[in-house]
Amino acid sequence: MRSLTESDIRTSFVNCSKGEAQRLSVPRDLGQLPWADLDFLGWRDPGAPDRSCLVAEWRGGLLGVTLRFPPSRRGLRHRSMCSLCLTTHPGGGVSLMTARKAGAAGREGNSVGLYLCTDLACSLYVRGRKVPESGGRLEESLTLDQQIARTTGHLSAFLDKLYA
């Protein structure tokens, strides 16, 4: 992913108002992020503990979405798998995140959801740059490039649903 500015990020959101996009907390360390290892930029909003944000390159442009998720109530013995990167996590390491659809459908209350790594570090897990708490990723026969393509394909399919 190419490096982004705060302005790039704020103008990319499609499922919230311009005012809401201006009030979102944007990561302060944009200059230090490992952009070459990111398939998308994802972060939790420290001002709203039930909200995360995701910005991705999609169809030749940037697409930003706000995501909501409930607080985790799962025990540490329960493991869940992220639908994007197929990384397993114990407890609350995976959350069902929902995004309001873009346009009229979103204003009518329609949304789409996906189970995602709660910290949105999918790109780093796939590349082995970050290891999930208490464990690792499942052994795969796919090459790293194939795993990255699968992850970005899953992300693109999710983003496509925002406009369906």
Solvent accessible surface area in square Angstrom, and as a share of the most:
residue,aa,sasa,rsa
1,M,38,0.17
2,R,126,0.46
3,S,69,0.45
4,L,8,0.04
5,T,78,0.45
6,E,86,0.38
7,S,74,0.47
8,D,40,0.21
9,I,0,0.00
10,R,35,0.13
11,T,108,0.63
12,S,8,0.05
13,F,21,0.09
14,V,49,0.28
15,N,6,0.03
16,C,24,0.14
17,S,59,0.38
18,K,179,0.76
19,G,31,0.30
20,E,64,0.29
21,A,4,0.03
22,Q,106,0.47
23,R,175,0.64
24,L,4,0.02
25,S,42,0.27
26,V,19,0.11
27,P,25,0.15
28,R,243,0.89
29,D,66,0.34
30,L,25,0.13
31,G,70,0.67
32,Q,144,0.64
33,L,38,0.19
34,P,43,0.27
35,W,28,0.10
36,A,95,0.74
37,D,28,0.15
38,L,18,0.09
39,D,25,0.13
40,F,3,0.01
41,L,7,0.04
42,G,18,0.17
43,W,23,0.08
44,R,108,0.39
45,D,4,0.02
46,P,112,0.70
47,G,65,0.63
48,A,16,0.12
49,P,108,0.68
50,D,59,0.31
51,R,46,0.17
52,S,0,0.00
53,C,0,0.00
54,L,0,0.00
55,V,0,0.00
56,A,1,0.01
57,E,86,0.39
58,W,34,0.12
59,R,185,0.67
60,G,92,0.88
61,G,36,0.34
62,L,39,0.19
63,L,5,0.03
64,G,0,0.00
65,V,0,0.00
66,T,19,0.11
67,L,0,0.00
68,R,112,0.41
69,F,13,0.05
70,P,79,0.50
71,P,92,0.58
72,S,63,0.41
73,R,203,0.74
74,R,95,0.35
75,G,46,0.44
76,L,146,0.73
77,R,235,0.86
78,H,88,0.39
79,R,107,0.39
80,S,16,0.10
81,M,82,0.36
82,C,0,0.00
83,S,37,0.24
84,L,0,0.00
85,C,0,0.00
86,L,50,0.25
87,T,0,0.00
88,T,18,0.11
89,H,8,0.04
90,P,17,0.10
91,G,1,0.01
92,G,31,0.30
93,G,21,0.20
94,V,3,0.02
95,S,10,0.07
96,L,69,0.35
97,M,0,0.00
98,T,47,0.27
99,A,0,0.00
100,R,104,0.38
101,K,28,0.12
102,A,14,0.11
103,G,39,0.37
104,A,57,0.44
105,A,29,0.22
106,G,3,0.03
107,R,191,0.70
108,E,136,0.61
109,G,57,0.55
110,N,68,0.35
111,S,62,0.40
112,V,24,0.14
113,G,39,0.38
114,L,32,0.16
115,Y,90,0.34
116,L,1,0.00
117,C,0,0.00
118,T,15,0.09
119,D,55,0.29
120,L,7,0.04
121,A,13,0.10
122,C,0,0.00
123,S,2,0.02
124,L,35,0.17
125,Y,8,0.03
126,V,9,0.05
127,R,49,0.18
128,G,55,0.53
129,R,145,0.53
130,K,81,0.34
131,V,107,0.61
132,P,6,0.04
133,E,132,0.59
134,S,81,0.52
135,G,44,0.42
136,G,33,0.32
137,R,55,0.20
138,L,105,0.52
139,E,171,0.77
140,E,52,0.23
141,S,119,0.77
142,L,67,0.33
143,T,80,0.46
144,L,83,0.41
145,D,110,0.57
146,Q,91,0.40
147,Q,22,0.10
148,I,33,0.17
149,A,61,0.47
150,R,51,0.19
151,T,1,0.00
152,T,50,0.29
153,G,38,0.36
154,H,68,0.30
155,L,8,0.04
156,S,43,0.28
157,A,50,0.39
158,F,5,0.02
159,L,1,0.01
160,D,51,0.27
161,K,112,0.47
162,L,1,0.00
163,Y,110,0.42
164,A,96,0.74
